[in-house]
Amino acid sequence: MTHASDSVGSLHTEHAPDLRTVLGRCPTGVALVTAPAGRSGADPVGMVVGTFTSVSLDPPLVGFLPARTSTTWPLIRAAGRFCANVLSAGQRDVCEAFAAKSPRRWEIPYGWSPSGCPLLTGSVAWVDCTLHGQCDAGDHWFVTGSVQAMGMGVQGPPLVFLGGRYGTYAPRTVGPSQGGSVAASCNFFSR
């Protein structure tokens, strides 16, 4: 019997891969977390996260992990509410504009969530939240939001990040002669 520890190096060995490289093999969805502007006349607030996740069904909670060094997270926290917009495969340019803090990043179509946060046109789903909590998570914060409203957006595949590249995932139905199960089709493209 082989144990995982027999074939995997420890974090303390000289030639062990770094954590970013190993965890880069775990695909993540991409979401834009938005909040209203903190003052009149200012742009709304938004940050790209690859850590948006479901936390609890009862009560309904979601979460994400902003870096402690984030300058955007304190603005969202001050708003006390946020909307997580799950980006579609066609919104790679939106993701890159927000990640690079482009001065033109808000020149995109959006409306407003029930709580008054930007709701992106073209996202596959959205979840509107009030801030539930924040706790220490190493060099990040673990933020939870209490779900107040949510909805489906455009039909189509989500934007996915894997191994330093953006891509997409789409379920593909396998015919009845092959057991009628669902297989996956993944397509990744250069950053």
C-alpha positions, 0 to 999 in steps of 0.5 A: 500500500502506498501512502501519499507521504511516500510519493510527495515531498514535504514543504521542508525539502529542498526540491519541493514545489512551491504552494502556488505551483501545486495549488495552481493545478486546482481550477477556480472560478473567477468573480468580480466582487462589487460595492457602491462608491464610498462617496458621491461622484466616485466610481463603484468599487470592484475586485477580481477574486478566484476564491469565491465559494459557497459556505453554508446553506443554512444560513445562506452564506458565501465567502471569498479571500481578499489579500491583506494588502488589498486596497479595495477590500477596505472600501468594500468592507466599509460599504457593508455589502457586496455583490459577487458577479460570477464572470462568463467565459466572454468576460476575460477582458473585464477580469483583466481590466479590474485586475490591472486597475484600468482607469476605464474598467467601469466602462462596461455595461452594468445595472444595480443589485437589490442592495445597490451594488454593481451587477454586471451585464453578461455574468453567469450568476450573481449573489448579493450580500451583506457583510457577515464576518471577516477573520484572519486567514494568514496573508488573506482575510476570510470574508463571509457574506449573508446572501440577501438576493441572487440570480442567474445571468447569461447562459453559457460557460463560466470563466475559469483560472487554472495553471496561470491561464484563463479558460472555460468549462462547459458540461458535455452530455455523453450519448445514451450508448455511453451510459448517459453520464455527463463529461466535461470539456475544458478549454484554456487559453493564454493569459 
